[in-house]
Amino acid sequence: MSDYNWCHGPSCHKRHTTTRIRGVKGSKVLRTIKINVSGLYPQGIWKYFCDQTCMHDFIYKHAQEFIALHPRTEALETPIEDPVKTQNQYGWVDTEIKEINNNTSH
């Protein structure tokens, strides 16, 4: 497997930054950023995107496809104890919410 991925941002090669300029004099291009897969974030999303702009461009372009692959047909719920409300010294009301752990080991 390669140690590099090309940024998946759909417009990465169109962004006007000096880090994207490649080629010889008279034949310059803006090129997609090459990402070192074994760099700072070897797992996770940052091995596919050079920055947040490219990541968000990709998400905006493909969000409907993601939803079609993994539709949510019902709400998710997390059981909690009754919330405890207390007023702090500044007059703000703090609400403590505790999840109920339903995971029982057998």
trRosetta pair geometry for C-beta under 8 A, 3 or more apart (Angstrom, degrees):
i j d omega theta_ij theta_ji phi_ij phi_ji
2 5 7.3 135 94 -67 117 53
2 37 7.2 113 107 0 72 137
3 36 6.5 -10 147 -151 92 69
3 37 5.5 -152 -175 41 43 101
3 38 5.5 -42 -154 1 97 111
4 34 5.1 -2 -173 180 131 101
4 35 6.3 143 -158 71 71 47
4 36 6.1 -39 -100 -100 78 41
4 37 6.1 -153 -91 -12 19 93
5 8 7.7 -24 151 -38 118 90
5 34 7.6 157 80 -160 33 57
5 35 4.9 -21 64 60 83 105
5 37 5.7 91 -12 -70 95 102
5 47 5.8 89 17 157 139 78
5 48 5.9 -57 124 -104 152 49
6 32 4.9 49 -174 117 106 132
6 33 7.4 138 -159 80 59 44
6 34 6.1 -41 -101 -104 61 60
6 35 7.3 143 -123 12 10 88
7 12 4.4 141 97 -109 128 167
7 32 5.1 -155 48 -178 93 95
7 33 4.4 49 -21 58 130 89
7 34 7.7 -104 -18 -71 82 17
7 35 6.0 111 -68 -32 71 113
7 48 7.3 96 -142 157 44 45
7 49 5.7 64 -148 -137 87 38
7 50 4.2 -40 -94 -20 135 100
7 54 5.2 -32 174 173 123 161
8 12 7.9 107 74 -19 17 135
8 48 4.8 -8 2 170 123 97
8 49 6.1 -63 44 -77 87 73
8 54 7.1 126 71 156 55 109
8 58 5.4 51 115 -102 98 146
9 12 3.7 109 73 -51 109 99
9 32 7.5 172 58 -137 87 97
9 49 6.0 90 -47 -135 94 88
9 50 6.8 -71 -3 27 128 93
9 53 7.0 40 -131 107 147 73
9 54 2.5 -83 -67 -154 139 95
9 55 6.9 -57 -82 -39 97 31
9 57 5.0 64 -155 63 89 126
9 58 5.6 -101 -107 -42 47 100
10 57 5.5 -138 38 140 89 112
10 58 6.1 147 -17 -90 88 63
10 61 5.2 67 -11 -30 150 167
11 14 4.6 -58 -170 43 82 116
11 15 6.4 98 130 -44 89 86
11 54 7.5 -151 62 -114 69 73
11 57 5.5 -112 26 -169 101 157
12 15 6.2 -45 -157 8 34 114
12 20 7.4 -177 158 -111 74 132
12 32 4.5 67 99 -127 122 77
12 33 5.8 -105 180 10 128 87
12 50 6.4 108 -134 19 127 126
12 54 4.9 30 -81 -114 100 126
12 57 7.9 -179 -49 65 69 147
13 20 6.9 165 -133 -168 42 129
13 29 8.0 -19 -168 158 103 99
13 30 5.4 130 179 112 60 89
13 31 5.9 -24 -124 -149 93 21
13 32 4.6 -44 -63 -55 93 74
14 30 6.4 103 -109 98 20 142
15 20 6.2 130 76 -16 83 159
15 30 7.1 179 59 177 47 136
15 53 7.4 99 -99 113 149 141
15 54 8.0 -87 -22 -70 145 95
16 20 7.8 -124 -133 53 17 128
16 30 7.1 -74 -97 -103 48 145
17 20 5.2 87 66 4 83 103
17 21 7.9 -137 100 -20 48 84
18 21 5.7 -40 -155 9 47 118
19 33 6.7 20 128 -102 113 107
20 30 4.5 29 130 -160 117 80
20 31 5.6 -176 -172 52 74 53
20 32 7.5 18 -137 -78 104 10
20 33 6.5 -72 -93 -63 86 78
21 28 5.9 -14 -163 -169 94 116
21 29 7.6 150 -149 79 48 38
21 30 6.4 -35 -87 -99 51 61
21 31 7.8 104 -139 15 5 86
22 28 7.1 146 77 -155 35 66
22 29 5.6 -27 66 65 86 86
22 30 7.7 118 19 -127 82 15
22 31 4.5 2 12 -1 131 131
23 27 4.8 -129 175 108 124 74
23 28 4.4 176 69 -113 123 37
23 29 5.1 103 -29 11 133 80
24 27 5.3 25 62 52 78 103
24 28 7.7 -133 68 -69 26 63
25 28 7.5 1 -120 -47 27 97
33 50 3.8 52 74 -81 149 150
33 54 7.7 -115 31 -47 121 163
35 39 7.2 -104 175 12 74 135
35 46 7.6 -167 -165 155 138 64
35 47 6.1 154 127 -161 131 44
35 48 7.2 -149 51 -86 160 7
35 49 7.5 69 -70 66 154 14
35 50 5.9 -144 -75 -85 106 71
36 39 3.8 98 91 -47 106 110
37 42 6.2 64 154 -136 64 72
37 47 4.9 53 -129 -151 73 116
38 42 5.3 16 -128 -102 41 114
39 42 6.9 163 52 -68 44 69
39 47 7.9 164 40 -102 95 78
40 46 7.3 -41 82 116 94 145
41 44 5.3 -67 172 61 111 117
41 45 8.0 -23 141 62 139 52
41 46 3.8 50 80 66 145 129
41 47 6.4 -140 105 -47 88 77
42 47 6.5 45 -158 -74 30 128
43 47 7.3 -47 -137 -16 8 129
44 47 6.7 123 73 -1 55 93
45 48 6.0 -70 -171 40 54 106
45 49 6.3 -4 152 20 88 113
45 55 6.5 63 153 -127 125 129
46 49 6.3 -77 -126 59 43 80
48 55 7.9 97 93 -102 92 87
49 52 7.6 79 135 -87 134 21
49 54 4.7 175 -157 95 95 107
49 55 4.0 61 -177 -69 172 86
49 58 6.8 -123 -92 7 120 140
50 54 5.4 64 43 19 82 151
51 54 5.6 96 56 15 67 98
51 55 7.1 -126 106 -4 36 95
52 55 5.3 -56 -143 40 37 114
52 56 6.0 33 160 -17 71 106
53 56 6.1 -58 -146 39 26 105
53 57 6.3 30 154 -21 62 107
54 57 5.6 -50 -145 34 32 116
54 58 6.5 34 155 -19 63 105
55 58 5.8 -59 -155 35 29 112
55 59 6.4 27 151 -18 66 107
56 59 5.5 -51 -143 37 36 112
56 60 6.1 36 158 -19 68 105
57 60 6.0 -55 -146 37 26 109
57 61 6.3 23 156 -17 62 111
58 61 5.9 -61 -148 38 27 109
58 62 6.1 -16 168 16 66 116
59 62 6.6 -81 -137 54 21 84
59 63 5.7 49 166 -68 67 92
59 66 7.9 -17 -145 -11 69 147
60 63 6.2 -17 -131 -18 22 115
62 65 4.7 -50 -170 40 78 119
62 66 6.1 85 132 -28 87 95
63 66 5.6 -54 -152 32 35 113
63 67 6.4 31 154 -17 68 106
64 67 5.7 -53 -146 37 34 111
64 68 6.3 38 153 -22 65 106
65 68 5.7 -54 -148 35 31 114
65 69 6.6 31 153 -19 63 105
66 69 5.8 -61 -156 35 31 109
66 70 6.6 -31 166 34 67 101
67 70 6.9 -85 -139 66 26 66
67 71 6.1 57 168 -95 70 65
68 71 6.8 5 -131 -56 23 95
72 76 7.7 -67 -154 -28 125 97
78 99 5.7 -48 160 -126 116 110
79 99 6.9 93 83 -164 60 69
79 100 4.2 -52 114 48 107 116
79 102 6.3 81 37 -40 136 119
80 83 7.1 20 135 -60 130 78
80 97 5.5 -26 -157 -173 144 91
80 98 6.3 135 -159 78 83 45
80 99 5.5 -60 -100 -105 74 43
80 100 6.2 -176 -111 -11 16 86
81 97 7.9 166 56 -162 75 48
81 98 4.7 4 27 69 115 103
81 99 8.0 121 -2 174 79 1
81 100 6.1 125 -48 -64 72 93
83 95 5.1 4 176 -172 126 102
83 96 6.6 158 -160 72 71 49
83 97 5.2 -26 -107 -90 98 75
84 95 7.2 152 76 -155 43 52
84 96 4.6 -11 59 53 97 105
85 93 5.5 -1 -170 -178 106 108
85 94 7.1 158 -153 81 53 46
85 95 5.1 -20 -98 -99 77 76
85 96 7.9 -166 -77 17 31 71
86 93 7.3 157 81 -155 29 61
86 94 5.3 -17 65 60 82 96
86 96 7.4 23 8 -10 104 106
87 91 6.5 -17 -174 -146 107 31
87 92 7.1 158 -153 81 63 33
87 93 5.5 -38 -95 -97 69 64
87 94 7.5 158 -106 14 17 77
88 91 7.3 -43 72 25 68 19
88 92 5.2 -5 40 61 108 85
88 93 7.8 -178 3 -98 78 15
88 94 5.5 69 -38 -20 107 115
